[in-house]
Amino acid sequence: MLDLKSMTPEELSEALLGMGEPAFRGKQLFQWLHRGAKSFDEMTNLPKGLREKLRENAVLSPPRVARKQVSKLDGTVKYLWELPDGNCVESVFMRYRHGNTVCVSSQAGCRMGCAFCASTIAGKARDLTAGEILDQVLFTALDVGDAVSNIVLMGIGEPLDNFDAVLKFLDLVNRPDGLNIGMRHISLSTCGLIPGIRRLADLRLQLTLSVSLHAPDNETRSRLMPVNRAYDVEALFTACYDYFQRTGRRISFEYALIDGVNDHDWQAERLAERLHGMPAHVNLIPLNRVTERNLRPSRRMGEFQALLERRGVTATVRRSLGGDIDASCGQLRRRALQLSDKRGDAEC
Ligand code: SAH
C-alpha cells in the first residue's frame, strides 16, 4: 500500500504516472490530502476511475480523537490521537499573539530516558511517518476550526531520532499547495543528538532550533538526561556554535528549573559563561510535575533569570498555557497507557 500522506506532489505524480494517469493529478491529489480529505470520494475533481485505483493502492486512515481536553483558562486544546495500529500520540493547539501554534509528536513514545519527562517512561513504541506527523497539524486545525500558522516539534519523541521522516514532514508543510508554513514559523526541539544537529546545520534551514539543555554541567545533565553520556555539554555547545555559524540562526536553549538540582547560582553563571559569544536565547520553563517523577519545580525562577540577564544572556520565563489540563508533554498518553494497563487491554 502507498503512503500517500508522506509523499511530495512530485512523488505523487510519479506514482500516478505508474498507474497510467497524467502527472498533473499529483498536484490535485496533494491538495486534497493537505486539506484533510478523509476519503477518496471527497476528491470530486479526480475521475471516478482514478479514485477507484487509489482505493485499491492506498488507504486514508486519519487519526481518531481518543481524548480531547480544552482549557477553560486560555483555549489551549490537547488531543490524544489514536493511530490505525492502536498507538497514541499527543498534539497541543495553543493561541499566541503571534499566531495559532500546534505542538506535534514525532514518535510514539521516546527512548531518550530524560528523568523529568513523562513521554519516555514506557520507552519508544515506534517512529511516526511524515504523514502521521502532518495529520496531527491538519486534523487539529480542522477540529478547532481555525488556521495554524506555527508548528513546534516539541511533543512526544525526539525529532532528530526520526530524522528522515521529520525532514520530509518539514518539506510537506512548507509546500505552497499544502499548509504553506514557512520555516521561520517552525521550531524543532532536540535533547542534543549531535549527529542530527550537524545534519540539520548542513541543510541551512531557517527554522528555529531549540536545544533542551536543562543543565550547564556534565554531572547534573548526565543525571537528568542519559543522552549527555554520549554527547556531553562541551561537544553540544561546539555543535550549537557551528550550527549558528552555518545557519545564522540564533539557538533557543530550554531549561526546566528543578528545585535543588539545576537552579543554583553557580549553574546560572556556568551557563552564561558557556553562552559567551553565541547569540542565544534561554527559555526558562517551570517544571511540570510528573506523578512518576520525584522532582519539584524550582522556587528560584526569578533569581535564576536575573542572574543570567545580569551576565548579558537573554532569558525569558515560558508562559504556561493549559495549566488546568494535562498539557505537559506525554502526560495524556501516559494516563491512557496506565488506564489500559489497569483494564488489561491494548488500547494506546
Ligand atoms: N525530545 C525533544 C522534544 C520533546 S520534549 C527534546 O528533548 O527537546 C519538549 C520539551 O519539554 C523539552 O525541552 C523537554 O525537555 C521538556 N520537558 C519534558 N518534560 C518536562 C517537564 N516535566 N517539565 C518541563 N519541561 C519538560
Residues whose N, C-alpha, C, O or C-beta is under 5 A from the ligand:
A	BS01	SAH	F116 C117 A118 L153 M154 G155 G157 E158 P159 S189 T190 C191 S212 E254 A256 I285 P286 L287 N288 V290 C329
